[in-house]
Amino acid sequence: MAATTAVLQSEWTKVRTVRSTVWTLASAAVLTIVISGLFCLLFRTQWDTIEEGARAQFDATSQSLSGLFLGQLALITFGVLIISSEYSTGMIRASLSAVPQRATFYLSKVAVAAGITFVLGVIVSFISFFIGQAILGGDLDTSISDPGVLRAVFGAGLYMTLMVLFAVGVATMLRSPMVSLGILIPFFFLISGILSAVPGAKDVARYFPDQAGSKIMRATIAPDDPAPYSAWGGLGIMALWVIVALIGGYVLLKKRDA
Amino acid sequence: MIELQGLTKRYGDKTAVDDLTFTVRPGVVTGFLGPNGAGKSTTMRMMLDLDNPTSGSIRIDGKHYRELHEPLKHIGALLEAKAIHGGRTAYNHLLCLAQSNRIPARRVDEVLEIVGLAPVAKKRSKGFSLGMGQRLGIAAALLGDPEILMFDEPVNGLDPEGIHWIRNLMKGLAAQGRTIFVSSHLMSEMALTAEHLIVIGRGKLMADTTMADFIAENSRSYVRVRTPEPEKFKDALAAASIIAVIDDEGAFEIEGAESAKIGELAARNQLVLHELSPQQASLEQAFMQLTAESVEYHAGGPAAEAGEAAAPAPQWGAAWNTHTGKEA
């Protein structure tokens, strides 16, 4: 067995030595923080014109993390690229010649992706939260010590990590960066959101990884939330998706010719 | 030492590699020869455990590739297809491979020096020429200072200087006692570098022999003589009990006699000669005959013609099989 720590180090070097992965992570951070800030600003300036129903839905914590809706697209791109670029460049043959044990190779890649995203995700969540609260100001903001808030902000970091791992699993199965992004980006950017608004489809869409997982980012439960799972339950549903995607990726990686 | 046992690879109902059994011995350059599409690259990918064989097995120093601790220290390979992320610098490409096998970073500088890429070590490999890319691939193969090195069509697409460099590199590595396994579709290239020869065609083993035996068996040497007085010359040959064959153009082909002797014989008989030349059948020709039948894609020409040209092939193959059988 190639030593796992050595392979982890190698995978870490791979991530930090190409521009694309570094740039996708940087854009994820910037998008999340800036868009969240803008949404907070919008709510604060427009609060008086917002109807009562929408006001009841308002959750200061999730408001300050709302940029993640766009930031996650950059994270998905990161997750897709770290595995599919190996296939598109042919690097996979060099990688697997060096580390022929598929499980060691794959788990190291997954662990490095998870580690990086988790650290970055938690940092970005907290920055985004505090900037958002500062923008919302005295009447609308919430405190990190309020019930559910810490869980929500920390949970956003977990959500980002799971989203990246889901992308890694799917991209390992599909191999091509174009095909992987062509499926994942429209799905999370449009389809999931649209279906969650359509009566009937709504009940299914609720169990999509992003819909289920994002419940963790609300400190309070929306008054009309019909989802039959808790915040942690939702994250668990997302984690199940991730496990299935990762196992699918591993099975194909092991079985298939590189 | 690499041992292949009944190695077979099928894609659907197409057999790419068909029951290959041979051994690559240490300390020599073994040439792996076959026409394009014969299954050389597939075989090499299976040797590296990149592709799964349909059946059969490969052992590297007695172990499966997947069982090797830090495989780069046992076997280094240059594959035909590019295996480099163009966005990474040459140094970082080698560094991430080195780290996975616990090879110290200073070895990266060493191999960059060996292949002559040290000046561009910090450049992204995207901008590299074909030759530089090939050198980077070779640097990766050398990283773990392995006993076994595998090169798949290393001279493909290289300029003469690059070809010369790779030839000398392989010879140097073999001289250090390493096992070198190099594939090519060019017999002439093999004749210059390989001591042992494994020939495959359409995935099947056609020959497993030493280069010396291959040359002895296939490079028929003879003396070609043209003279305006063929009848007198024939008599002179008969008197000296030298056997000659007359070819289509009326020239004599004489085996088993040196050109000097024949020249002297002609002088003694006061015969005019228009040509007196030692000849050697090319190895390229022998190889093409051997694999003619198995060539995957014939370039043009009616099928009947191809079939005719292929006719001698089974004989050649059979001859070698019995030959190697005796040796084993």
Interface residues (C-beta under 8 A of the other chain):
Chain A: M1 A2 A3 A6 V7 Q9 S10 E11 T13 K14 T17 V18 R19 S20 S85 E86 T89 G90 M91 I92 R93 A94 S95 L96 S97 A98 V99 P100 Q101 K255 D257 A258
Chain B: R45 L48 D49 L50 D51 N52 Y65 R66 L68 H69 E70 P71 L72 A77 L79 A81 K82 A83 I84 H85 G86 G87 R88 T89 N92 L95 C96 L97 Q99 S100 N101 R102 A140
